[in-house]
Amino acid sequence: MSDALGKISEEARACQICAGELALGPRPVFQVHANARILIAGQAPGTKVHASGIPFDDASGARLRDWMGITRDIFYNPEHVAILPMGFCYPGRGRSGDLPPRPECAPKWRQRMLDLMPKIGLTLVIGAYAKDWHLPALKGLSLTDGVKQFKDQLPNALLLPHPSPRNNIWLKKNDWFEAAVLPVLKARVQEILK
């Protein structure tokens, strides 16, 4: 890791900006490296990830690795895959699921880290907050309509539904996703990692 990225990562891991707003307290969870080739831009850690401190260390991560066609070892090698959620800490629980990522996080850390990862060739964009940041041309479009435009986003980005088991209904309703998008995703990941 570059000295600059290491320094920013150290600062981010010690961040207390929104400590008073976090039910479980701050525990920034992310994975970065100056040589990373793929960026996973998610929303924010859930309770399992907050507990383990390992990004996507849950059923969502298993499904995402399957979608990408890569092993756990490759996924957790920061020289291959950077994982930078829109909010680094678990935001807490709302009425219908986890709260949105804290708004303080992305402006403070995101661009500073991205600027130090120049080898990113593919960004996997997961969720509405990541969509609005990384794919501003899709702002206002539903997730489904944005995912349907996957060919327009390639070769550098790809909007995905969240791989959570909670999205099983969406996946069942949109069976075109598995047939049309996943083969393209797997091929692009293999191309990037060669």
C-alpha positions as protocol buffer text, in pm:
chain_id: "A"
residue {
  index: 1
  type: MET
  ca { x: 0 y: 0 z: 0 }
}
residue {
  index: 2
  type: SER
  ca { x: 122 y: 349 z: -75 }
}
residue {
  index: 3
  type: ASP
  ca { x: 233 y: 557 z: 222 }
}
residue {
  index: 4
  type: ALA
  ca { x: -38 y: 815 z: 150 }
}
residue {
  index: 5
  type: LEU
  ca { x: -317 y: 556 z: 130 }
}
residue {
  index: 6
  type: GLY
  ca { x: -185 y: 383 z: 442 }
}
residue {
  index: 7
  type: LYS
  ca { x: -191 y: 714 z: 630 }
}
residue {
  index: 8
  type: ILE
  ca { x: -547 y: 798 z: 521 }
}
residue {
  index: 9
  type: SER
  ca { x: -660 y: 443 z: 604 }
}
residue {
  index: 10
  type: GLU
  ca { x: -515 y: 475 z: 953 }
}
residue {
  index: 11
  type: GLU
  ca { x: -696 y: 807 z: 1002 }
}
residue {
  index: 12
  type: ALA
  ca { x: -1024 y: 663 z: 870 }
}
residue {
  index: 13
  type: ARG
  ca { x: -1003 y: 359 z: 1099 }
}
residue {
  index: 14
  type: ALA
  ca { x: -973 y: 598 z: 1395 }
}
residue {
  index: 15
  type: CYS
  ca { x: -1259 y: 822 z: 1274 }
}
residue {
  index: 16
  type: GLN
  ca { x: -1503 y: 946 z: 1538 }
}
residue {
  index: 17
  type: ILE
  ca { x: -1694 y: 1200 z: 1324 }
}
residue {
  index: 18
  type: CYS
  ca { x: -2039 y: 1051 z: 1381 }
}
residue {
  index: 19
  type: ALA
  ca { x: -1969 y: 846 z: 1696 }
}
residue {
  index: 20
  type: GLY
  ca { x: -2265 y: 1005 z: 1874 }
}
residue {
  index: 21
  type: GLU
  ca { x: -2501 y: 892 z: 1598 }
}
residue {
  index: 22
  type: LEU
  ca { x: -2398 y: 526 z: 1583 }
}
residue {
  index: 23
  type: ALA
  ca { x: -2592 y: 285 z: 1805 }
}
residue {
  index: 24
  type: LEU
  ca { x: -2304 y: 34 z: 1813 }
}
residue {
  index: 25
  type: GLY
  ca { x: -2029 y: 296 z: 1805 }
}
residue {
  index: 26
  type: PRO
  ca { x: -1771 y: 352 z: 1532 }
}
residue {
  index: 27
  type: ARG
  ca { x: -1598 y: 57 z: 1369 }
}
residue {
  index: 28
  type: PRO
  ca { x: -1492 y: 159 z: 1018 }
}
residue {
  index: 29
  type: VAL
  ca { x: -1480 y: -144 z: 787 }
}
residue {
  index: 30
  type: PHE
  ca { x: -1318 y: -120 z: 445 }
}
residue {
  index: 31
  type: GLN
  ca { x: -1040 y: -276 z: 236 }
}
residue {
  index: 32
  type: VAL
  ca { x: -807 y: -69 z: 16 }
}
residue {
  index: 33
  type: HIS
  ca { x: -475 y: -99 z: -165 }
}
residue {
  index: 34
  type: ALA
  ca { x: -301 y: 123 z: -419 }
}
residue {
  index: 35
  type: ASN
  ca { x: -281 y: -172 z: -663 }
}
residue {
  index: 36
  type: ALA
  ca { x: -648 y: -279 z: -637 }
}
residue {
  index: 37
  type: ARG
  ca { x: -805 y: -355 z: -974 }
}
residue {
  index: 38
  type: ILE
  ca { x: -1172 y: -389 z: -875 }
}
residue {
  index: 39
  type: LEU
  ca { x: -1366 y: -158 z: -644 }
}
residue {
  index: 40
  type: ILE
  ca { x: -1679 y: -271 z: -464 }
}
residue {
  index: 41
  type: ALA
  ca { x: -1878 y: 38 z: -374 }
}
residue {
  index: 42
  type: GLY
  ca { x: -2146 y: -74 z: -130 }
}
residue {
  index: 43
  type: GLN
  ca { x: -2374 y: 100 z: 118 }
}
residue {
  index: 44
  type: ALA
  ca { x: -2255 y: 40 z: 476 }
}
residue {
  index: 45
  type: PRO
  ca { x: -2165 y: -259 z: 694 }
}
residue {
  index: 46
  type: GLY
  ca { x: -2439 y: -462 z: 862 }
}
residue {
  index: 47
  type: THR
  ca { x: -2431 y: -598 z: 1216 }
}
residue {
  index: 48
  type: LYS
  ca { x: -2239 y: -917 z: 1124 }
}
residue {
  index: 49
  type: VAL
  ca { x: -1970 y: -717 z: 946 }
}
residue {
  index: 50
  type: HIS
  ca { x: -1959 y: -468 z: 1233 }
}
residue {
  index: 51
  type: ALA
  ca { x: -1896 y: -760 z: 1469 }
}
residue {
  index: 52
  type: SER
  ca { x: -1627 y: -928 z: 1257 }
}
residue {
  index: 53
  type: GLY
  ca { x: -1462 y: -618 z: 1108 }
}
residue {
  index: 54
  type: ILE
  ca { x: -1439 y: -801 z: 773 }
}
residue {
  index: 55
  type: PRO
  ca { x: -1628 y: -649 z: 479 }
}
residue {
  index: 56
  type: PHE
  ca { x: -1900 y: -866 z: 324 }
}
residue {
  index: 57
  type: ASP
  ca { x: -1837 y: -1135 z: 586 }
}
residue {
  index: 58
  type: ASP
  ca { x: -2194 y: -1260 z: 559 }
}
residue {
  index: 59
  type: ALA
  ca { x: -2442 y: -1424 z: 319 }
}
residue {
  index: 60
  type: SER
  ca { x: -2431 y: -1113 z: 97 }
}
residue {
  index: 61
  type: GLY
  ca { x: -2057 y: -1157 z: 54 }
}
residue {
  index: 62
  type: ALA
  ca { x: -2092 y: -1525 z: -37 }
}
residue {
  index: 63
  type: ARG
  ca { x: -2347 y: -1437 z: -306 }
}
residue {
  index: 64
  type: LEU
  ca { x: -2137 y: -1145 z: -434 }
}
residue {
  index: 65
  type: ARG
  ca { x: -1828 y: -1367 z: -468 }
}
residue {
  index: 66
  type: ASP
  ca { x: -2041 y: -1619 z: -657 }
}
residue {
  index: 67
  type: TRP
  ca { x: -2172 y: -1346 z: -887 }
}
residue {
  index: 68
  type: MET
  ca { x: -1814 y: -1234 z: -954 }
}
residue {
  index: 69
  type: GLY
  ca { x: -1689 y: -1591 z: -1002 }
}
residue {
  index: 70
  type: ILE
  ca { x: -1399 y: -1550 z: -758 }
}
residue {
  index: 71
  type: THR
  ca { x: -1277 y: -1725 z: -445 }
}
residue {
  index: 72
  type: ARG
  ca { x: -1276 y: -1584 z: -95 }
}
residue {
  index: 73
  type: ASP
  ca { x: -894 y: -1559 z: -115 }
}
residue {
  index: 74
  type: ILE
  ca { x: -907 y: -1339 z: -424 }
}
residue {
  index: 75
  type: PHE
  ca { x: -1195 y: -1133 z: -284 }
}
residue {
  index: 76
  type: TYR
  ca { x: -1005 y: -1056 z: 36 }
}
residue {
  index: 77
  type: ASN
  ca { x: -675 y: -983 z: -136 }
}
residue {
  index: 78
  type: PRO
  ca { x: -672 y: -600 z: -130 }
}
residue {
  index: 79
  type: GLU
  ca { x: -434 y: -592 z: -428 }
}
residue {
  index: 80
  type: HIS
  ca { x: -718 y: -742 z: -632 }
}
residue {
  index: 81
  type: VAL
  ca { x: -1035 y: -605 z: -469 }
}
residue {
  index: 82
  type: ALA
  ca { x: -1092 y: -281 z: -280 }
}
residue {
  index: 83
  type: ILE
  ca { x: -1410 y: -258 z: -74 }
}
residue {
  index: 84
  type: LEU
  ca { x: -1515 y: 96 z: 1 }
}
residue {
  index: 85
  type: PRO
  ca { x: -1872 y: 140 z: 126 }
}
residue {
  index: 86
  type: MET
  ca { x: -2045 y: 478 z: 119 }
}
residue {
  index: 87
  type: GLY
  ca { x: -2046 y: 467 z: 498 }
}
residue {
  index: 88
  type: PHE
  ca { x: -1766 y: 282 z: 677 }
}
residue {
  index: 89
  type: CYS
  ca { x: -1960 y: 208 z: 998 }
}
residue {
  index: 90
  type: TYR
  ca { x: -2285 y: 26 z: 1075 }
}
residue {
  index: 91
  type: PRO
  ca { x: -2544 y: 309 z: 1069 }
}
residue {
  index: 92
  type: GLY
  ca { x: -2804 y: 144 z: 1294 }
}
residue {
  index: 93
  type: ARG
  ca { x: -3148 y: 0 z: 1240 }
}
residue {
  index: 94
  type: GLY
  ca { x: -3455 y: 178 z: 1106 }
}
residue {
  index: 95
  type: ARG
  ca { x: -3818 y: 71 z: 1074 }
}
residue {
  index: 96
  type: SER
  ca { x: -3767 y: -129 z: 753 }
}
residue {
  index: 97
  type: GLY
  ca { x: -3403 y: -236 z: 776 }
}
residue {
  index: 98
  type: ASP
  ca { x: -3065 y: -77 z: 826 }
}
residue {
  index: 99
  type: LEU
  ca { x: -3045 y: 301 z: 817 }
}
residue {
  index: 100
  type: PRO
  ca { x: -2875 y: 475 z: 522 }
}
residue {
  index: 101
  type: PRO
  ca { x: -2498 y: 529 z: 534 }
}
residue {
  index: 102
  type: ARG
  ca { x: -2402 y: 824 z: 752 }
}
residue {
  index: 103
  type: PRO
  ca { x: -2374 y: 1135 z: 531 }
}
residue {
  index: 104
  type: GLU
  ca { x: -2047 y: 1253 z: 692 }
}
residue {
  index: 105
  type: CYS
  ca { x: -1840 y: 958 z: 577 }
}
residue {
  index: 106
  type: ALA
  ca { x: -1823 y: 980 z: 196 }
}
residue {
  index: 107
  type: PRO
  ca { x: -1729 y: 1350 z: 175 }
}
residue {
  index: 108
  type: LYS
  ca { x: -1458 y: 1306 z: 439 }
}
residue {
  index: 109
  type: TRP
  ca { x: -1286 y: 991 z: 307 }
}
residue {
  index: 110
  type: ARG
  ca { x: -1413 y: 861 z: -25 }
}
residue {
  index: 111
  type: GLN
  ca { x: -1247 y: 1075 z: -293 }
}
residue {
  index: 112
  type: ARG
  ca { x: -921 y: 1096 z: -100 }
}
residue {
  index: 113
  type: MET
  ca { x: -895 y: 716 z: -103 }
}
residue {
  index: 114
  type: LEU
  ca { x: -1018 y: 672 z: -461 }
}
residue {
  index: 115
  type: ASP
  ca { x: -755 y: 919 z: -584 }
}
residue {
  index: 116
  type: LEU
  ca { x: -486 y: 688 z: -443 }
}
residue {
  index: 117
  type: MET
  ca { x: -617 y: 376 z: -619 }
}
residue {
  index: 118
  type: PRO
  ca { x: -542 y: 458 z: -986 }
}
residue {
  index: 119
  type: LYS
  ca { x: -548 y: 98 z: -1112 }
}
residue {
  index: 120
  type: ILE
  ca { x: -921 y: 42 z: -1054 }
}
residue {
  index: 121
  type: GLY
  ca { x: -1057 y: -90 z: -1382 }
}
residue {
  index: 122
  type: LEU
  ca { x: -1404 y: -195 z: -1268 }
}
residue {
  index: 123
  type: THR
  ca { x: -1633 y: -50 z: -1002 }
}
residue {
  index: 124
  type: LEU
  ca { x: -1919 y: -267 z: -883 }
}
residue {
  index: 125
  type: VAL
  ca { x: -2185 y: -24 z: -764 }
}
residue {
  index: 126
  type: ILE
  ca { x: -2424 y: -168 z: -506 }
}
residue {
  index: 127
  type: GLY
  ca { x: -2728 y: 27 z: -391 }
}
residue {
  index: 128
  type: ALA
  ca { x: -2883 y: 370 z: -444 }
}
residue {
  index: 129
  type: TYR
  ca { x: -2630 y: 577 z: -247 }
}
residue {
  index: 130
  type: ALA
  ca { x: -2337 y: 423 z: -434 }
}
residue {
  index: 131
  type: LYS
  ca { x: -2530 y: 461 z: -763 }
}
residue {
  index: 132
  type: ASP
  ca { x: -2580 y: 833 z: -709 }
}
residue {
  index: 133
  type: TRP
  ca { x: -2210 y: 883 z: -626 }
}
residue {
  index: 134
  type: HIS
  ca { x: -2049 y: 663 z: -893 }
}
residue {
  index: 135
  type: LEU
  ca { x: -2311 y: 674 z: -1170 }
}
residue {
  index: 136
  type: PRO
  ca { x: -2468 y: 1021 z: -1147 }
}
residue {
  index: 137
  type: ALA
  ca { x: -2619 y: 985 z: -1496 }
}
residue {
  index: 138
  type: LEU
  ca { x: -2850 y: 720 z: -1346 }
}
residue {
  index: 139
  type: LYS
  ca { x: -2970 y: 944 z: -1062 }
}
residue {
  index: 140
  type: GLY
  ca { x: -3348 y: 934 z: -1048 }
}
residue {
  index: 141
  type: LEU
  ca { x: -3369 y: 594 z: -1218 }
}
residue {
  index: 142
  type: SER
  ca { x: -3491 y: 299 z: -1017 }
}
residue {
  index: 143
  type: LEU
  ca { x: -3233 y: 36 z: -932 }
}
residue {
  index: 144
  type: THR
  ca { x: -3400 y: -208 z: -1172 }
}
residue {
  index: 145
  type: ASP
  ca { x: -3394 y: 38 z: -1463 }
}
residue {
  index: 146
  type: GLY
  ca { x: -3033 y: 126 z: -1383 }
}
residue {
  index: 147
  type: VAL
  ca { x: -2925 y: -239 z: -1374 }
}
residue {
  index: 148
  type: LYS
  ca { x: -3099 y: -296 z: -1708 }
}
residue {
  index: 149
  type: GLN
  ca { x: -2862 y: -36 z: -1859 }
}
residue {
  index: 150
  type: PHE
  ca { x: -2558 y: -246 z: -1765 }
}
residue {
  index: 151
  type: LYS
  ca { x: -2411 y: -244 z: -2118 }
}
residue {
  index: 152
  type: ASP
  ca { x: -2391 y: 139 z: -2109 }
}
residue {
  index: 153
  type: GLN
  ca { x: -2191 y: 130 z: -1784 }
}
residue {
  index: 154
  type: LEU
  ca { x: -1921 y: -110 z: -1900 }
}
residue {
  index: 155
  type: PRO
  ca { x: -1627 y: -154 z: -1914 }
}
residue {
  index: 156
  type: ASN
  ca { x: -1556 y: 60 z: -1606 }
}
residue {
  index: 157
  type: ALA
  ca { x: -1865 y: 20 z: -1388 }
}
residue {
  index: 158
  type: LEU
  ca { x: -2159 y: -208 z: -1325 }
}
residue {
  index: 159
  type: LEU
  ca { x: -2465 y: -137 z: -1111 }
}
residue {
  index: 160
  type: LEU
  ca { x: -2581 y: -441 z: -914 }
}
residue {
  index: 161
  type: PRO
  ca { x: -2871 y: -512 z: -684 }
}
residue {
  index: 162
  type: HIS
  ca { x: -2766 y: -578 z: -327 }
}
residue {
  index: 163
  type: PRO
  ca { x: -2662 y: -945 z: -297 }
}
residue {
  index: 164
  type: SER
  ca { x: -2847 y: -978 z: 34 }
}
residue {
  index: 165
  type: PRO
  ca { x: -3087 y: -1271 z: 82 }
}
residue {
  index: 166
  type: ARG
  ca { x: -3346 y: -997 z: 145 }
}
residue {
  index: 167
  type: ASN
  ca { x: -3330 y: -934 z: -231 }
}
residue {
  index: 168
  type: ASN
  ca { x: -3441 y: -1286 z: -326 }
}
residue {
  index: 169
  type: ILE
  ca { x: -3781 y: -1151 z: -433 }
}
residue {
  index: 170
  type: TRP
  ca { x: -3616 y: -895 z: -664 }
}
residue {
  index: 171
  type: LEU
  ca { x: -3392 y: -1165 z: -812 }
}
residue {
  index: 172
  type: LYS
  ca { x: -3691 y: -1393 z: -870 }
}
residue {
  index: 173
  type: LYS
  ca { x: -3890 y: -1113 z: -1040 }
}
residue {
  index: 174
  type: ASN
  ca { x: -3590 y: -1016 z: -1253 }
}
residue {
  index: 175
  type: ASP
  ca { x: -3455 y: -1348 z: -1376 }
}
residue {
  index: 176
  type: TRP
  ca { x: -3299 y: -1167 z: -1675 }
}
residue {
  index: 177
  type: PHE
  ca { x: -3032 y: -1041 z: -1428 }
}
residue {
  index: 178
  type: GLU
  ca { x: -2882 y: -1386 z: -1376 }
}
residue {
  index: 179
  type: ALA
  ca { x: -2905 y: -1476 z: -1745 }
}
residue {
  index: 180
  type: ALA
  ca { x: -2784 y: -1149 z: -1899 }
}
residue {
  index: 181
  type: VAL
  ca { x: -2574 y: -964 z: -1641 }
}
residue {
  index: 182
  type: LEU
  ca { x: -2389 y: -1229 z: -1441 }
}
residue {
  index: 183
  type: PRO
  ca { x: -2202 y: -1387 z: -1736 }
}
residue {
  index: 184
  type: VAL
  ca { x: -2086 y: -1038 z: -1841 }
}
residue {
  index: 185
  type: LEU
  ca { x: -1982 y: -957 z: -1484 }
}
residue {
  index: 186
  type: LYS
  ca { x: -1782 y: -1279 z: -1446 }
}
residue {
  index: 187
  type: ALA
  ca { x: -1607 y: -1228 z: -1781 }
}
residue {
  index: 188
  type: ARG
  ca { x: -1515 y: -868 z: -1698 }
}
residue {
  index: 189
  type: VAL
  ca { x: -1382 y: -966 z: -1353 }
}
residue {
  index: 190
  type: GLN
  ca { x: -1162 y: -1237 z: -1509 }
}
residue {
  index: 191
  type: GLU
  ca { x: -1036 y: -992 z: -1770 }
}
residue {
  index: 192
  type: ILE
  ca { x: -946 y: -733 z: -1505 }
}
residue {
  index: 193
  type: LEU
  ca { x: -769 y: -985 z: -1279 }
}
residue {
  index: 194
  type: LYS
  ca { x: -552 y: -1140 z: -1556 }
}
